[in-house]
Amino acid sequence: MTEEIKSEEFKQLLKKAKNDDRIIGLILTGGRGKDIFTENSDYDVALITTDTSVLNIQDEYKSKQDIIDLAIMSLSKFRIYADVGTAEDYDRYAYAHIKAHIDKIGEIQKIIDEKGILPKDQTVRVAKNALGCYLNSLYRSVKNHRDGNMFVSHFDACESLPWLLTFLFAIEGRVRPYNKFLIWELEKYPLKNLPMRSEYFLGKIELILKSGDIEIQKEFHILAERLAIKNGCSDVIDDWEGYYFGREKL
């Protein structure tokens, strides 16, 4: 299916929604919403309706050629969708760096912007949880390496990385990007607290993914510890006192 056909169906959907009083917001998420996509990318669209109009719209707006991946939510549901700690909070990054195509009430973009970051009252909690999970996987990797269990050590090293990334983004009030968008995110919006170039950091991640490199894990551990102390998470480091690793003790 050509890009022209896909684009045309989206334009028709946009036109229909603009003329439908039941629709108050239309959001293009996914890679297309961030303007990074391929010819294989679908259109991930969220339609926001008035609270009394959400029923029966699904069939009316269903994509005939499965080009549009459509989610329909009432305004009330959209306000709380993907809140931190809910079952849908995995979808929070979908709204980072996104602009509404339709915002008839002047509130949709504000809600999008709030979803694309971490709430201030949740930042430290998310960071601490991620840091604890990171240290747990890290030390498992180190101990398995020490005992000669190289496959398991490598596996644990790989599992530690998402938690490290969640921590690094959380201390800046940001949502960890999906893996697909990590390189793009760091190129366009570098981590301010990261004391190294994004390219260098990503290269180190790749080496851990390939080999579980212990020396690089040590480097990351020292980085995480310093940033934890600097950003109000030192109690998590204290909970692991006696293990060190980055300072050679285990």
C-alpha positions in Angstrom: 0.0 0.0 0.0 1.5 3.3 -1.0 2.2 6.2 1.2 -0.2 8.3 -0.9 -3.1 6.0 -0.1 -2.3 6.0 3.7 -1.9 9.8 3.7 -5.2 10.3 1.9 -7.1 8.1 4.4 -5.7 10.0 7.3 -6.7 13.3 5.7 -10.2 12.0 5.2 -10.4 11.0 8.8 -9.1 14.4 9.9 -11.7 16.2 7.8 -14.5 14.1 9.1 -13.5 14.5 12.7 -13.2 18.3 12.3 -16.8 18.5 11.2 -18.1 16.1 13.8 -19.3 17.9 17.0 -18.9 14.7 19.0 -15.1 14.7 18.4 -13.2 17.3 20.4 -9.7 16.0 19.9 -7.6 14.0 17.4 -4.0 13.0 18.2 -1.6 11.2 15.9 0.8 9.2 18.1 3.5 6.6 17.2 6.4 7.4 15.0 4.3 9.5 12.6 3.2 11.7 15.5 6.9 12.4 16.2 7.7 12.7 12.5 9.9 9.6 12.4 8.4 6.8 10.4 8.9 4.4 7.5 6.7 3.3 4.6 5.5 0.4 6.8 4.3 2.7 9.6 0.5 2.8 10.3 -1.3 5.8 11.6 -1.8 5.5 15.3 -4.7 7.8 16.1 -6.6 8.7 19.3 -10.0 10.3 18.9 -11.2 12.2 22.0 -15.0 12.5 22.3 -17.4 14.4 24.5 -18.3 12.3 27.5 -21.8 11.5 26.1 -20.7 10.6 22.6 -18.1 7.8 23.0 -20.5 5.0 22.1 -21.1 3.9 18.5 -18.3 6.1 17.1 -15.9 3.1 16.7 -17.8 1.6 13.8 -18.3 4.9 12.1 -14.6 5.7 12.2 -13.1 2.3 11.6 -10.4 2.2 9.0 -11.6 0.4 5.9 -8.1 -0.7 4.9 -6.6 -1.1 8.4 -4.4 1.9 7.8 -5.6 3.7 10.9 -5.0 2.1 14.3 -7.8 3.9 16.1 -8.3 4.4 19.9 -11.4 6.2 21.0 -11.7 7.8 24.5 -14.1 10.1 26.2 -12.5 13.3 27.5 -12.9 12.0 31.1 -11.1 8.8 30.3 -8.4 10.6 28.4 -7.6 12.8 31.4 -6.6 9.8 33.5 -5.4 7.5 30.7 -1.8 6.3 31.2 -1.5 7.9 34.7 1.6 6.7 36.5 1.0 3.5 38.4 -2.0 2.4 36.2 -2.1 -0.5 33.9 -1.7 1.8 30.9 1.3 3.9 32.1 3.4 1.9 29.6 1.7 4.1 27.0 2.8 7.4 28.5 5.7 7.9 26.2 3.3 7.7 23.2 2.4 11.3 24.1 5.9 12.7 24.5 6.8 15.4 21.8 3.3 15.2 20.3 1.0 18.0 19.0 -2.8 17.6 18.7 -4.2 17.8 15.2 -7.6 18.7 16.6 -8.2 20.6 19.9 -11.6 22.1 19.8 -11.7 22.9 23.6 -8.2 24.2 24.1 -7.4 21.5 26.7 -6.3 18.5 24.6 -2.7 19.8 24.1 -2.4 20.6 27.8 -3.3 17.0 28.7 -0.9 15.6 26.1 1.9 17.7 27.5 1.2 16.4 31.0 1.2 12.8 29.8 4.5 13.2 28.0 6.4 13.8 31.2 6.4 12.5 34.8 4.3 14.4 37.3 6.5 16.2 39.8 5.0 14.4 42.7 5.9 11.0 41.1 9.4 11.7 39.8 11.4 10.7 42.9 9.2 7.6 43.5 9.7 6.4 40.0 13.4 7.1 40.0 13.9 5.3 43.3 12.0 2.2 42.2 13.9 2.0 38.9 17.2 2.5 40.7 16.5 -0.3 43.1 15.5 -2.6 40.3 18.6 -1.6 38.3 20.9 -2.4 41.3 19.3 -5.7 41.9 19.9 -6.9 38.3 23.3 -5.4 38.3 24.5 -7.3 41.4 22.9 -10.5 40.1 25.0 -10.0 36.9 28.2 -9.4 38.8 27.7 -12.3 41.2 26.9 -14.7 38.4 30.0 -13.5 36.5 32.1 -14.0 39.6 30.8 -17.6 39.8 31.4 -18.3 36.2 27.7 -18.3 35.1 28.4 -16.2 32.0 25.1 -16.7 30.2 23.1 -15.8 33.2 25.4 -12.9 34.0 24.9 -11.5 30.5 21.2 -12.0 30.7 21.0 -10.1 34.0 23.2 -7.3 32.6 20.7 -6.9 29.7 17.8 -6.8 32.1 19.4 -4.1 34.1 19.5 -1.6 31.2 15.8 -0.7 31.0 15.8 0.1 34.7 18.9 2.2 34.4 17.3 4.2 31.5 14.1 4.6 33.5 16.1 6.0 36.4 18.2 8.4 34.2 15.1 9.8 32.5 13.0 9.9 35.7 15.5 12.1 37.6 14.9 14.7 34.9 11.1 14.3 35.1 11.0 12.4 31.8 9.5 9.2 30.6 11.8 6.5 29.3 11.4 6.3 25.6 10.4 3.1 23.8 13.5 1.2 22.6 12.6 2.1 19.0 12.9 5.8 19.8 15.8 5.8 22.2 18.5 6.9 19.7 16.2 9.6 18.3 15.3 10.8 21.8 18.9 11.1 22.9 20.0 12.8 19.7 17.1 15.4 19.8 16.7 15.7 23.6 19.9 14.7 25.3 19.9 13.9 29.0 21.1 16.9 30.9 22.5 14.9 33.8 24.4 12.5 31.6 28.2 13.4 31.9 29.0 12.0 28.5 27.9 12.4 24.9 24.8 10.4 24.0 26.7 8.6 21.2 29.3 7.4 23.7 26.5 6.3 26.2 24.6 4.4 23.5 27.8 2.7 22.4 28.4 1.5 25.9 24.8 0.1 26.1 25.4 -1.8 22.8 28.5 -3.4 24.2 26.7 -4.5 27.3 23.9 -6.0 25.1 26.6 -7.8 23.1 28.8 -9.1 25.9 27.6 -8.1 29.4 30.9 -6.3 29.8 31.7 -6.1 33.5 33.9 -3.0 33.2 31.2 -1.0 31.5 28.7 -2.2 34.1 31.1 -0.8 36.7 31.2 2.5 34.9 27.4 2.7 34.8 27.1 1.7 38.5 29.4 4.6 39.5 27.3 7.0 37.3 24.0 5.8 38.8 25.4 6.1 42.3 26.6 9.7 41.8 23.3 10.8 40.2 21.3 9.1 42.9 23.1 11.1 45.6 22.7 14.3 43.6 19.0 13.8 42.9 17.5 12.7 46.2 17.8 9.0 45.9 20.7 8.3 48.2 18.6 6.2 50.5 18.4 3.6 47.8 22.2 3.5 47.6 22.3 3.2 51.4 20.0 0.1 51.1 22.8 -1.6 49.1 25.6 -0.5 51.3 28.3 -3.2 51.5 28.0 -4.3 47.9 29.7 -1.4 46.2 30.9 -3.1 43.0 31.9 0.2 41.3 34.4 0.6 44.2 35.5 -3.1 43.9 33.8 -4.5 46.9 31.2 -7.3 46.6 
